[in-house]
Amino acid sequence: MIVTQSNHLVEARYNLSLGEQRLILAMISQIQPNDEDFKPYQISIAEFADFIGVSKNSMYQECQKITKKLLSRVVEINESNGLLQTGWVSSAKYIDGSGIVNLAFDPLLKPYLLQLKGNFTSCKFDMLLSFKSQYTMRMYTLLKQYECLKERKIELQQLRYMLGIRKNQYALYSNLKKNVLEFTKNELSKKSDLYFEFDEIKYGRKVGAICFRIISKKYVEAPTVDISSNVTLITPEPFLSENQIKPVLTELTSLVPEQHKTKKTVQAGLKSYEKKHGFDYVKRNILYSNSKADKSYAGFLNKSLKDDWGHDWELEQKEVPVKEVWERQGFTSEKEYNEIMYRKQMKNYNKKPRPD
């Protein structure tokens, strides 16, 4: 399954979550080279749920939320005669009893997805699905476009534009470098058929552009292992006692809901992925599971740890502005909050409030 897009669309500005981007790519992968018009593109609800990392028990409700949100997502394409702003999807139709949703592209995207004869970029769908970050997906297509040239220079502001990074996101270059450039560099080096090194180009004292050195590599699939013989399956005990939990996992375990803390499948997952990926990786997936898991918490957590569902969720949480205490409690100003709290405190102490 191949995802082919016009280079104008590759370089377009849009901001999609990881799940939304996977859904759009799944639709594009169904387009055939000889298609002259868009069709309703069918997506399995179960597959959709895997894309966005939700429990099977709540997948219909969660998928409907995502498609509703997707209908309002805008993509900006620089055309020869001006800027085009259009939606990705024009409709989403859930077919009762079928486990399928039919999605339709906005007709204005036809020149960028249909009958492409040149000036396009193709990527393997499976490889794009393996990435854990929306930025890795975008970076991969931007570099794939220039793979034969081995180098691509992008102005920093243009890179932010193409990746859909908002003005208040990663305002400091150091944050952009850590959370976008370094992260995507590491993920591509582990999973894709190309990766990059980069040089910072300074305009005065500030970094103004990035020069990506694109390095192609032969993608080697993991060898298959015959496990059909000499394998003994041992059914684990369902619980561990508190004193069996190793001290190194204590802090991570404290984040897990009480009723699941001592389950062996939970403890095994925490230990294994903490060893592979570190504390922060496991922590974000615990917090994601606490927020999203429905009935089978242990199964959901282990799936989240495997696919790092918590990565983009964590980034989205950081983007939500933290409200002050007085805002969260419904006061119009900090002064009003302080005055009310002072009066309450004085009342508790049976003292007369200070005069206005």
C-alpha positions, 0 to 999 in steps of 0.5 A, a space after each residue: 500500500 503506497 501513499 502518493 501525494 503531490 509535492 504541493 500537498 507534502 509542503 502544505 500547512 496543516 495540524 493533525 493529531 497522530 490518529 487523524 494523520 493516520 486516518 488521512 493516510 489510510 484514505 490516500 493509500 486506497 487511491 489507485 493511479 488510474 482513479 479519475 474521481 474520489 470515491 467513498 473510502 472505507 475504514 474499519 472502525 476496529 482499525 480506526 480505533 487502533 490508529 487513535 489508541 482507544 479501547 474497543 469498548 468505546 471505539 464507536 464514540 471515540 471514532 465519531 468524535 475524531 471524524 467530527 473534529 476532522 471535518 473542521 481541520 484545514 489544510 493550506 496549500 500555496 497555489 500559483 495564483 494564491 493560497 488555498 484553504 480547504 478541508 481534508 474531509 467533506 463527510 463521514 458516514 457510519 454504516 450501521 451494523 457493518 463496523 465501517 465508516 465511509 469517508 470522502 475527501 474534499 473535491 478541491 484536493 483532486 489535483 493533489 491526489 488524483 492522476 499525478 503524472 509528476 512532481 509527487 512523492 510516494 511513501 510506504 503506508 506501513 512505514 508511515 504507520 510505524 511512526 509514533 509522532 505526527 512530526 515524524 510522519 511529516 518530516 519523513 515525507 519532506 525528506 523523502 521528497 528530496 532523497 535523491 538530492 541528499 540534502 534539503 535546506 529549510 528556513 526555520 519559519 518555513 519548517 514550523 509552517 510545514 509541520 503545522 507548529 503554532 506560534 506559541 508552540 516550541 517558541 524557543 529554538 531549544 525546545 523545537 530542537 529537542 521535541 521535534 528535530 532530535 525526536 524525529 531524527 531518532 525515530 527515523 534512524 530506528 524505523 525508516 529507510 532514511 534518516 538525517 543529520 542536520 546543521 544549524 544555519 545562523 543569521 546573526 546569533 539566532 538559528 534561521 535555517 536547518 540544513 538536513 543531510 538525508 541518508 538513505 539506508 537499506 531497510 532490513 526486515 527482522 528475521 523470522 524465528 521458528 517458535 513452533 517447537 520446544 516452547 513451554 507456555 506458563 500461565 502467570 499468577 494474576 497478582 504480585 504482593 506489594 513487597 514483591 514490587 521492586 523499588 525501582 518501579 515504585 514511582 511508576 507503580 504509584 501512578 497506576 490506579 489502585 486496583 491494578 497496581 499489583 497485577 503481574 501483567 501491569 508490573 511486567 509491562 512497566 518493568 520491560 518498557 522502563 528498561 527499553 525506553 526509560 521513565 518518561 516513556 512509561 509515565 506518559 503511557 500510564 497517564 494516557 491509559 488512566 485517561 482513556 482506558 475503559 474496562 481492560 486496563 492492563 491490556 490497554 496499558 500494555 498496548 499503549 506502552 507498545 505503540 507509545 500512544 501517550 506521546 502525542 497526547 502528552 504534547 497536546 497536554 503541554 499545549 493546554 494553557 494551565 489556568 490559575 487557581 482563581 480561574 479554575 474556581 470561576 472568579 473573574 480576577 485574582 484580586 476577587 479570589 484573594 478577597 473572598 478567600 481572605 474573608 473566609 479565612 477570617 470567618 474561620 478564625 472568628 475575626 472581623 474582616 479588614 475594612 475595604 
